[in-house]
Amino acid sequence: MRPRAAAGIEPYASRLKAKPDELIRIFEPEGINIVVAGGETQGAWKMMSGALRGMVSIDAWR
């Protein structure tokens, strides 16, 4: 994200200028999306990173 911050693109530029002890938001709330379809008795998941790969109609799976 440093190139974006150096180019002055917000919110990255403000984060780069933040003081070392200042709290910053790493992720914007509107950039976090979680979809759950179906279920299990003991479902679990972990996310390391993500990007939009596409959209799928759940109704088409039926």
Secondary structure, DSSP 8 states (H G I E B T S, - for coil): -HHHHHTT-TTHHHHHHS-TT----SS-GGG------S--TT-----S---------SGGG-
